[in-house]
């Protein structure tokens, strides 16, 4: 993830948006998480959860960033997001896109591809 994407995602989340970041594999997911931690460190009140497999960043105004790989998209079931950011190289299958679409049912969100 580049610093501009990290800054944009952090800015949106700090304004109350719920964002899911999907990476192609666990290594790139970890790198993106660390980039977003750096960007979030300037935001007062950001709570960073580093538990392996349950990484997330929460903001005081109910915004937040969650993380998944292309293999773990089912982790998003039952939650709603304003934006799903799909990193470069994370090619979602039509079944995965269909599985993630209900996450927008209440928010009218969008997919963003890097």
Secondary structure, 3 states (H helix, E strand, C coil): CCHHHHHHHHHHHHCCCEEEEEECCHHHHHHHHHHHHHHHCCCCCCEEECCCCCCEEECCCCCEEEEEEHHHHHHHCCCCCCEEEECCCCCCCHHHHHHHHHHHCCCCCEEEEC
